[in-house]
Amino acid sequence: MRFPSEEVIRNLREHYPAGARVELLQMDDVQAPPIGTKGTVIGVDDAGSIMVRWDNGSGLSVAYGADCCRSLVPEFTQTVRDQLMAVRDSGETNMLDLPMVQRLAFDHEYYELVSFIEEHKESYVIFIMKGKV
C-alpha cells in the first residue's frame, strides 16, 4: 500500500477537521454503514484515513484512495462570498429570492455560488440575514 504525501495529509486534515460532518458515499467493507450515513470526523490519521464516528454507531474509517465521503461543512469560500456580493450589489433581485439569485449567478457564470446555494440553503440565508455563516 502506498501512503499519501505529507501535503495530501495536510490537505485532508484541513478539509476534514475534527468535528466536521460528513456523509458516506462509498465504502468497500461488509460492515460498512449504509451509503448516505452521516457522521462526525474525529480526525485524519497518518495514512490519510478519515476517522469518523458514524451516527449509526459504527466507527469504521474512510480509507484514503478506497472509500469516499463528502464534507457537509458549508464551504463558504472567498470566491463564493465575492460572487454573492456582486449579485447583491447589482440590485437586480431580493437576495432571499433564491431561484432568482441562482439564475443571476448562473447568467454571470458564478457557478460556485449556484452550487453553494443549492447545497447549503440554510447557510446562505443565515449569511444574508446575519452576515456570517
PEKAGI-V279114 format. One record per residue. RES is the residue in one small letter. SS is DSSP state (~ for helix, > for strand, _ for the rest). Layout:
# PEKAGI-V279114
res = {RES RES}
ss = {SS SS}
This chain:
# PEKAGI-V279114
res = {m r f p s e e v i r n l r e h y p a g a r v e l l q m d d v q a p p i g t k g t v i g v d d a g s i m v r w d n g s g l s v a y g a d c c r s l v p e f t q t v r d q l m a v r d s g e t n m l d l p m v q r l a f d h e y y e l v s f i e e h k e s y v i f i m k g k v}
ss = {_ _ _ _ _ ~ ~ ~ ~ ~ ~ ~ ~ ~ ~ _ _ _ _ _ > > > > > > _ _ _ _ _ _ _ _ _ _ _ > > > > > > > _ _ _ _ _ > > > > > _ _ _ _ _ _ _ > _ _ _ _ _ > > > > _ _ _ _ _ _ ~ ~ ~ ~ ~ ~ ~ ~ ~ ~ ~ ~ ~ _ _ _ _ _ _ _ ~ ~ ~ ~ ~ ~ ~ ~ ~ ~ _ _ _ ~ ~ ~ ~ ~ ~ ~ ~ ~ _ ~ ~ ~ ~ ~ ~ ~ ~ ~ ~ _ _ _}
